Amino acid sequence: MAEATVGVIHRILLGILLIGLGGLAIELLLLEHDEEATQLIPLVLIGVAFLAVAWHAVRPSEASVRSVQVTMVMFIAAGLLGIYLHYQANVEFQREVDPSIAGRALFWKAMTAKTPPALAPGSMVQLGLIGLAYTFGYPLRQRATTGPASGRGGRQEKIT
């Protein structure tokens, strides 16, 4: 019963991850988020994520799980970098508009600016966390006693 529940939760997390990846890719493409090299980072990572998840779906293995996990960690890092870059762009713009602005006023103006939205890259962090939750506790190697033919003292690794 518990294994079935975990399986359902994994499938739900995978569905949420795939919908999020697709939605974010469409949004970034519609916004033409490709003018600078740093703007390509989320689009490239989304492509990598689709490949890693597809690999895991077709050939579940420890390596495919690790590839999803590494990609999701990169999502988190890219999201944090994106928040920083969006914030910095907003700070520069606000200083151009009002060179005397500083401190708390500058922070709030930069954080509440509509273009680029400072916290929008947080969606990358969120997708990374969903992807890590999907792979959490994904014990691909469960020991099964199979007899001496396995060459490991009667134990063989079994992918589940």
C-alpha positions as a Markdown table, in Angstrom:
| # | Residue | x | y | z |
|---|---|---|---|---|
| 1 | Met | 0.0 | 0.0 | 0.0 |
| 2 | Ala | 2.8 | 2.5 | 0.9 |
| 3 | Glu | 4.7 | 1.6 | -2.2 |
| 4 | Ala | 1.6 | 2.3 | -4.3 |
| 5 | Thr | 1.1 | 5.6 | -2.6 |
| 6 | Val | 4.7 | 6.6 | -3.2 |
| 7 | Gly | 4.3 | 5.6 | -6.9 |
| 8 | Val | 1.3 | 7.8 | -7.3 |
| 9 | Ile | 3.0 | 10.8 | -5.6 |
| 10 | His | 6.0 | 10.3 | -7.9 |
| 11 | Arg | 3.7 | 10.3 | -11.0 |
| 12 | Ile | 1.9 | 13.4 | -9.7 |
| 13 | Leu | 5.2 | 15.3 | -9.1 |
| 14 | Leu | 6.4 | 14.2 | -12.6 |
| 15 | Gly | 3.2 | 15.6 | -14.1 |
| 16 | Ile | 3.5 | 18.9 | -12.3 |
| 17 | Leu | 7.2 | 19.1 | -13.3 |
| 18 | Leu | 6.4 | 18.5 | -17.0 |
| 19 | Ile | 3.5 | 21.0 | -17.0 |
| 20 | Gly | 5.7 | 23.6 | -15.3 |
| 21 | Leu | 8.6 | 23.0 | -17.7 |
| 22 | Gly | 6.3 | 23.3 | -20.7 |
| 23 | Gly | 4.5 | 26.4 | -19.4 |
| 24 | Leu | 7.7 | 28.2 | -18.5 |
| 25 | Ala | 9.2 | 27.4 | -21.9 |
| 26 | Ile | 6.2 | 28.8 | -23.7 |
| 27 | Glu | 6.2 | 31.9 | -21.5 |
| 28 | Leu | 9.9 | 32.6 | -22.0 |
| 29 | Leu | 9.6 | 32.1 | -25.8 |
| 30 | Leu | 6.5 | 34.4 | -26.0 |
| 31 | Leu | 8.4 | 37.0 | -24.0 |
| 32 | Glu | 11.4 | 36.6 | -26.4 |
| 33 | His | 13.6 | 35.9 | -23.4 |
| 34 | Asp | 16.6 | 35.3 | -25.7 |
| 35 | Glu | 18.2 | 38.7 | -26.3 |
| 36 | Glu | 21.3 | 38.0 | -24.3 |
| 37 | Ala | 23.3 | 34.9 | -23.5 |
| 38 | Thr | 22.2 | 34.9 | -19.9 |
| 39 | Gln | 18.6 | 34.9 | -21.0 |
| 40 | Leu | 19.2 | 31.6 | -22.8 |
| 41 | Ile | 20.1 | 29.8 | -19.6 |
| 42 | Pro | 16.5 | 28.9 | -18.5 |
| 43 | Leu | 15.6 | 27.8 | -22.1 |
| 44 | Val | 18.7 | 25.6 | -22.4 |
| 45 | Leu | 18.0 | 24.1 | -18.9 |
| 46 | Ile | 14.4 | 23.4 | -19.8 |
| 47 | Gly | 15.6 | 21.5 | -22.8 |
| 48 | Val | 18.1 | 19.6 | -20.7 |
| 49 | Ala | 15.4 | 18.8 | -18.2 |
| 50 | Phe | 13.1 | 17.4 | -20.8 |
| 51 | Leu | 15.9 | 15.2 | -22.1 |
| 52 | Ala | 16.9 | 14.0 | -18.6 |
| 53 | Val | 13.3 | 13.2 | -17.7 |
| 54 | Ala | 12.7 | 11.4 | -21.0 |
| 55 | Trp | 15.9 | 9.4 | -20.4 |
| 56 | His | 14.7 | 8.5 | -16.9 |
| 57 | Ala | 11.2 | 7.5 | -18.2 |
| 58 | Val | 12.6 | 5.3 | -21.0 |
| 59 | Arg | 15.5 | 3.8 | -19.1 |
| 60 | Pro | 15.2 | 4.2 | -15.3 |
| 61 | Ser | 18.6 | 3.9 | -13.7 |
| 62 | Glu | 20.7 | 5.4 | -11.1 |
| 63 | Ala | 22.5 | 7.5 | -13.8 |
| 64 | Ser | 19.2 | 8.8 | -15.2 |
| 65 | Val | 18.0 | 9.8 | -11.7 |
| 66 | Arg | 21.3 | 11.5 | -11.0 |
| 67 | Ser | 21.0 | 13.4 | -14.3 |
| 68 | Val | 17.5 | 14.7 | -13.3 |
| 69 | Gln | 18.8 | 15.6 | -9.8 |
| 70 | Val | 21.9 | 17.5 | -11.2 |
| 71 | Thr | 19.6 | 19.3 | -13.7 |
| 72 | Met | 17.2 | 20.3 | -10.9 |
| 73 | Val | 20.1 | 21.6 | -8.8 |
| 74 | Met | 21.1 | 23.7 | -11.9 |
| 75 | Phe | 17.5 | 25.0 | -12.0 |
| 76 | Ile | 17.8 | 26.2 | -8.5 |
| 77 | Ala | 21.2 | 27.9 | -9.1 |
| 78 | Ala | 19.9 | 29.4 | -12.3 |
| 79 | Gly | 16.8 | 30.7 | -10.6 |
| 80 | Leu | 18.8 | 32.4 | -7.9 |
| 81 | Leu | 21.1 | 33.9 | -10.5 |
| 82 | Gly | 18.1 | 35.1 | -12.4 |
| 83 | Ile | 16.6 | 36.8 | -9.4 |
| 84 | Tyr | 19.9 | 38.5 | -8.8 |
| 85 | Leu | 20.2 | 39.6 | -12.5 |
| 86 | His | 16.6 | 40.8 | -12.6 |
| 87 | Tyr | 17.1 | 42.8 | -9.4 |
| 88 | Gln | 20.4 | 44.3 | -10.7 |
| 89 | Ala | 18.7 | 45.4 | -14.0 |
| 90 | Asn | 15.9 | 47.0 | -12.0 |
| 91 | Val | 18.4 | 48.8 | -9.7 |
| 92 | Glu | 20.3 | 50.2 | -12.7 |
| 93 | Phe | 17.1 | 51.4 | -14.3 |
| 94 | Gln | 15.8 | 53.0 | -11.1 |
| 95 | Arg | 19.2 | 54.8 | -10.6 |
| 96 | Glu | 18.9 | 56.1 | -14.2 |
| 97 | Val | 15.4 | 57.4 | -13.5 |
| 98 | Asp | 16.4 | 58.9 | -10.1 |
| 99 | Pro | 20.1 | 59.1 | -9.4 |
| 100 | Ser | 19.4 | 60.2 | -5.8 |
| 101 | Ile | 17.5 | 57.0 | -4.9 |
| 102 | Ala | 19.1 | 54.6 | -2.4 |
| 103 | Gly | 18.6 | 52.3 | 0.5 |
| 104 | Arg | 15.1 | 50.9 | 1.2 |
| 105 | Ala | 13.4 | 53.1 | -1.4 |
| 106 | Leu | 15.7 | 51.7 | -4.1 |
| 107 | Phe | 15.2 | 48.1 | -2.9 |
| 108 | Trp | 11.4 | 48.4 | -3.0 |
| 109 | Lys | 11.4 | 50.1 | -6.4 |
| 110 | Ala | 13.7 | 47.4 | -7.8 |
| 111 | Met | 11.7 | 44.6 | -6.3 |
| 112 | Thr | 8.3 | 45.9 | -7.4 |
| 113 | Ala | 9.3 | 46.8 | -11.0 |
| 114 | Lys | 7.2 | 45.1 | -13.6 |
| 115 | Thr | 10.0 | 44.7 | -16.1 |
| 116 | Pro | 11.9 | 42.5 | -15.5 |
| 117 | Pro | 9.9 | 41.1 | -12.6 |
| 118 | Ala | 12.6 | 40.5 | -9.9 |
| 119 | Leu | 11.2 | 37.3 | -8.5 |
| 120 | Ala | 10.0 | 35.7 | -11.7 |
| 121 | Pro | 13.1 | 33.5 | -11.9 |
| 122 | Gly | 11.9 | 32.0 | -8.7 |
| 123 | Ser | 9.8 | 29.7 | -10.8 |
| 124 | Met | 13.0 | 28.0 | -11.8 |
| 125 | Val | 13.8 | 27.4 | -8.2 |
| 126 | Gln | 10.3 | 26.0 | -7.7 |
| 127 | Leu | 10.6 | 23.6 | -10.6 |
| 128 | Gly | 14.0 | 22.5 | -9.3 |
| 129 | Leu | 12.6 | 21.7 | -5.9 |
| 130 | Ile | 9.7 | 19.8 | -7.5 |
| 131 | Gly | 12.1 | 17.8 | -9.6 |
| 132 | Leu | 14.2 | 17.0 | -6.6 |
| 133 | Ala | 11.1 | 16.0 | -4.7 |
| 134 | Tyr | 10.2 | 13.7 | -7.7 |
| 135 | Thr | 13.6 | 12.0 | -7.4 |
| 136 | Phe | 13.7 | 12.0 | -3.6 |
| 137 | Gly | 13.8 | 8.5 | -2.1 |
| 138 | Tyr | 13.9 | 7.0 | -5.6 |
| 139 | Pro | 15.7 | 3.9 | -4.5 |
| 140 | Leu | 16.6 | 2.4 | -7.8 |
| 141 | Arg | 18.8 | -0.2 | -6.2 |
| 142 | Gln | 16.9 | -2.6 | -4.1 |
| 143 | Arg | 18.8 | -5.7 | -3.0 |
| 144 | Ala | 17.2 | -8.9 | -4.0 |
| 145 | Thr | 18.5 | -12.4 | -3.1 |
| 146 | Thr | 18.9 | -14.2 | -6.4 |
| 147 | Gly | 21.4 | -17.0 | -5.7 |
| 148 | Pro | 25.1 | -17.4 | -6.4 |
| 149 | Ala | 24.8 | -16.9 | -10.1 |
| 150 | Ser | 24.7 | -13.1 | -9.6 |
| 151 | Gly | 28.4 | -13.1 | -8.8 |
| 152 | Arg | 27.9 | -10.9 | -5.7 |
| 153 | Gly | 27.6 | -13.5 | -3.0 |
| 154 | Gly | 24.0 | -14.2 | -3.9 |
| 155 | Arg | 22.9 | -10.5 | -4.2 |
| 156 | Gln | 22.1 | -8.7 | -7.3 |
| 157 | Glu | 21.1 | -5.1 | -7.9 |
| 158 | Lys | 17.6 | -4.8 | -9.3 |
| 159 | Ile | 16.1 | -1.8 | -10.9 |
| 160 | Thr | 12.6 | -1.1 | -9.8 |
